[in-house]
C-alpha cells in the first residue's frame, strides 16, 4: 500500500529541492524525519512537513478504512520535485535596459510504502524474472558477434606511393 502527500507551488527551484529529497529516498520514515530536522537547506522544513503529512495520511487510512498499517515499517519509496510554472521578472540593467530572469517553482511529491512480507515476495518474483530473462537474451548476441568476426575478409589498403 502506498501513501502520498503533495506540496504544490513551493517557491524554490526544483534542483535545490531534489538535493534534499535525495537525502531521504529509501530511508525509514523515522530516519528521514531526523535527517530533515538537521539539514541546513531552506527547503528542509517544508519537506519535513510533507513527510509528516504522508505519515498522517497513512494513519488516517489505517483507522478509517481498517487497513493494517504499521507506521514503524514505513519507508520513503519515492520523493520527486517537478517543475511548476515560472514567474517572469525584470531586473534593471545599465543604460536603461532590462534583463529578464525567471523565478522557479516546484511541485513536491512524497510516496511512502510499507516494508513487509508482501512487498518482499513481489520484489523476489520481479528479480527472479529478470535473472531468468537476462542470460537467455545475452547468449545469442555473443554467438552472433563471434560468428560475424570469423567471416569478415581482410581488407587491404592502397598506398599512395605504389603508382
Buried (B, 14 or more C-beta within 10 A) or exposed (E): BEBBBBBEEBEBBBEBBBBBBEBBBEBBBEEBBBBBEEBEBEBBEBBBEBBBBBBEBBEEBBEEEEEEBEBEEBBBBBBBBBEBEEEEEEEEEEEEEEEEEEEBBBBBBBBBBBBEEEBEEEEEEEEEEEEEEEEEEEEEEEEEEEEEEEEEEEEEEEEEEEE
